[in-house]
Amino acid sequence: MTTFQLLGIQFGVSESTANDTFNYWFPLLKELLPSSLLEEVKKNSSDSEIVKEVLTEFELIIDTYEQPIERPGDYKKQKNILR
């Protein structure tokens, strides 16, 4: 998830301005744009089986490139990990 701090940096505004702008436009866009399949199921739970069937046709790909790595506190042990 993109943070409001990162959004602020990307658009040259403060974190709070990014947050305020997002929270202003999100409800308006939600009204104008069509609902996703999952949002429709929330409205009508009887369609959940249909959604499960549709979603089983897709594969989930997870990009794990930028996962945080716990490193030892000792400098020499850290240096050995990098080799």
ZAPANU-10559 format. One record per residue (C-alpha): z, x, y; residue in one letter. Coordinates in steps of 0.001 Angstrom, whole numbers, padded with zeros to 6 digits, always signed. Each point is the difference from the previous one (the first is absolute). Last residue first. Example, Ala and Ser with C-alpha at 12.3 -4.5 7.8 and 13.67 -1.06 7.14 Angstrom:
! ZAPANU-10559
+007140+013670-001060S;+000660-001370-003440A;
This chain:
! ZAPANU-10559
+001037+028980-012258R;+001388-002704+002322L;+002883-000765-002368I;+001154+003644+000058N;+000264-000066+003816K;+002190-003082-000147Q;+002354+001721-002466K;+000253+003007+002320K;+000686-002237+003019Y;+002872-001897-001686D;+000100-003676+000972G;-002119-000994-002990P;-002979-002233+000718R;-000362-003748-000341E;-003657-000850+000355I;-001190-002799+002258P;-003210-001653-001230Q;-003101+000603+002098E;-002669+000228-002715Y;+001227-002928-002052T;-002988-002241+000577D;+000490-002984-002294I;-002970-001779-001555I;+000560-003492-001358L;-002770-001373-002178E;-001407-003490+000425F;-000936-002767-002474E;+003688-000767-000610T;+000201-001243+003602L;-002241-003009-000650V;+001969-001120-003053E;+003323+000373+001825K;-001420-001974+002926V;-000993-002867-002285I;+003474-000018-001547E;+001613-000117+003460S;-001974-003080+001093D;+002911-002379-000671S;+002019+001918+002609S;-001861-001634+002890N;+000987+001476+003374K;+001088+003337-001451K;-003207-000027-002023V;-002047-000202+003204E;+001801+003036+001360E;-000941+001925-003145L;-003682-000852+000378L;-000038+001204+003564S;+000010-002468+002832S;-003006-000323+002286P;+000251+001504+003486L;+000831-002007+003129L;+003617-000984-000696E;+000981+003428-001356K;-001756+001589+002959L;+002244-001889+002421L;+003149+000738-002012P;-000851+003737-000115F;-000998+000364+003677W;+003405-000106+001695Y;+001916+001763-002787N;-002541+002826-000017F;+000105+000361+003792T;+003802+000033+000067D;+000191+002610-002774N;-002614+002230+001644A;+001830-000376+003318T;+003294+000917-001706S;-001521+003118-001548E;-001368+001108+003359S;-003711-000007+000818V;-002868+002467-000470G;-001910-002005-002592F;+000407+002357-002943Q;+003458+001130+001133I;+001224-003588+000298G;-001440-000856-003397L;+001877+002960-001474L;+003287-001153+001562Q;-000736-003562-001063F;-000107+001189-003563T;-003067-000292-002208T;+000845-001218-003431M;
